[in-house]
Amino acid sequence: LFGYIARITRAGVIEAADADYTRTAVLKGLPTRTVIRRHVLRNALLPTIAVVATQTSYLVGGLLIVEGLFNYQGIGLQVYLSAQQKDFTVLTSAVLVLGLVVLFVTLVADILYGLLNPRVRFGSAE
């Protein structure tokens, strides 16, 4: 997972570093730190944020399988055992908690995407 995220980030940095707006910022005489922070990283992190948000639901699904299979203590094992014992109140509660975690991560990713994307403008539509 982390190798995939690193590869996506690296590809985004390479693509943003070769973009016209980055060359324009360098030719304007902006400091290297400013160019990297404002032009390269802001655009390079957009695909990374999308991938991390997408992978969260896969991680939760894997959590259920791994904890149930190897008998690790955690919410995945609790879901597995409650499904086996037909304890629907615990099962419903655990699924609700896991769903809220995925929903929260997706919400944070959407907010970060809106803040980092230079094409998104906040304000009144005119």
N, C-alpha and C positions, 0 to 999 in steps of 0.2 A: 504494500500500500504506500509506504513512504517513498519507495523508489519511483513509483508511478507519479506521485505528487512532485517529487524532485525533478523528474523528467519533464512534466508539464510546465513547472515553473521555469526551468532552464530554457525550454523552447519559447516560452513567452518573453523571457528577458532578451533572448537573441533576436526575436522578431521585433520587439519594441526598440531595441538598441539600433536596429537598421532602419527604422522608420524615418520618414521625412521630418516629422515634428521634433524628433530627437536631434537630428542634424541641424535643424533650424535653431534649436535652443543652444547647441554648442557654438554655432556660428554667431549667435547674438552675444556670446561672451559670458554666459551664465556659468557659475562655478560647477564643477563636476558633481559635487554632492547634491546640488539643487537639480541638476539634470537627471541624475539617477533617481532621486526621491520623487520628484514631481512628474517626470515624463516616462521614465522607464518602468519603475516599480508599480506605479498606479495602473499602467496598462498591462503589465506582465502578470499581476496577481488576479486579474479578472477570471481567466480560465481555471486558475488554481482554486479559487473560492467556489466556483461552480462544481469542480470535481470533488472537493472535500464535502460539500453539502450533499452531493449525490451518493458518495460512498458511506455516509452516515447510516442510511437505511440498510445498506448491505452489511455494515458492521453489527447492527442490532440483530439482523437475521442470523449472522454467523455466531453471535453471542448465544443465541438460543440453542443452536445446534451443538456448539463446542461445550457449553456448560452441561447440557443434557447428556452428551455422549461420554464426557470424561468425569462427570460427577463433581464439577467444581461448584463451590458455594457462590451463589449470586442470583440475580433476578432471572437469568435465563433458566437456571435449574428450578427456580420457584415456578416459573411458567410451565416447564416440562412436567414437574410433579403434580401441579394443580390440574393440568390437562389429563394426566393419567388417572388421577383420583376423582375426576369430574367435580372439582371444587370451583364452581363458576364465579363465585364472588372474588376469590383470589385471582383467578385467571383474568377476569374483567379488569380488576384493579391494576394488575401488572401490565396488561396490554395498553391500558390508558396511560400509565406512566411512561412506557416505552414510546407510545405514539406522541406524547407531549414532548419527550426529548427530541425526537426526530423533527417535530413541528418547530420547536424552539431553534434548533440548529438551522433549519431552512429559513426561518425568519431572520436570524442573525446574518446568514449568508446574503439574503436579499437586501438587507439594510446596508451591509458592507459593499455589496455590488453597486448600489445606488450612490454611496459616498465616494467610491473609488473611480467609478466610470466618469470620465470627463464629458461624455456626450449627454449625460443626464443633468438636467437643470431643474431646480426646484423653484416654485413660484407660481404665479397665476398664468393661465393660458391666455395668450393674446393673439 
